């Protein structure tokens, strides 16, 4: 019997490519749904190896983003600020 492929695992694998991650984030940001934007950032962070592998500065900024995004009904690229620069 063929082994099933995890959609999440395949998505995370594809997000390891910075250009794929950028396209993914751009599409989700265009939608503006804070819940989906948070999920997109969680997925790209997971693809990068986890939050603990990113700089302390990024971790602090991401924590502020999480709090802000939970209070807003709609987000856009401008309101996400430097979080877009995940791959730097």
C-alpha positions, 0 to 999 in steps of 0.5 A: 500500500502506498504511503500517504504524503503529509500536506503540511510536511510537503508545504514546510519542505517547499517553504525552505526555498526563500522564493517559495516562502516569499510568494506564499507570504505575499499571497496570504498578506494580500488576503489580510486575514490575521489568523491566516497571516500568523499561520503563514509566518508560523509555517515559514518559521518552521521551515527555517528551523523554528523560532529558536534558530532565528535572531533574538531581535526577530523573536522579539519582533515576532512576539509583538506582531503576534500580539498586534495581529490578534487585536486587528481584524485585517492586516497588510504588508505595512502593518507586518513591518520587518516580519517580511524579512524572515529570510534575512 
